[in-house]
């Protein structure tokens, strides 16, 4: 059976359009980063106003894993993607601890690791200091 030229053209165009949509779906699925945040520890400030959280952030095999220290007000929910709350982060998963030394002073201790390290010295009225711990 021989299909008319017009039906053949519509069929070929339909296959191309469907192929394009499948390609777009696969491409966007592969490039969209859905990050996983695992809370490792939390500690409350002496006055009970703030919570410091140490978490592990992983966004898939094409990116580095990070250990992140974030601060939030007590009563608010932990949101690992809220980068405004991040006060310290390092790639490649070093050991990190966060301890309050006063109502408005947080000390972050971390093990020596190779990789990028970012520190924020002040978050709202909290002073953040960090120190490397040799293990």
BELLIN-V212192 format. One record per residue. BURIAL is + if it has 9 or more other C-alpha atoms within 8 Angstrom, else -. Layout:
burial = {BURIAL	BURIAL}
This chain:
burial = {-	-	-	-	-	-	-	+	-	-	-	-	-	-	-	-	-	-	-	-	-	-	-	-	-	-	-	-	-	-	-	-	-	-	-	-	+	-	+	-	-	+	+	+	+	-	-	-	+	+	+	+	+	+	+	+	+	+	+	-	-	-	-	+	+	+	+	+	+	+	+	+	-	+	-	-	-	-	-	-	-	-	-	-	+	+	+	+	+	+	+	+	+	+	-	+	+	+	-	+	-	-	+	+	+	+	+	+	+	+	+	-	-	-	-	-	-	-	-	+	-	+	+	-	-	+	+	+	+	+	-	-	-	-	-}
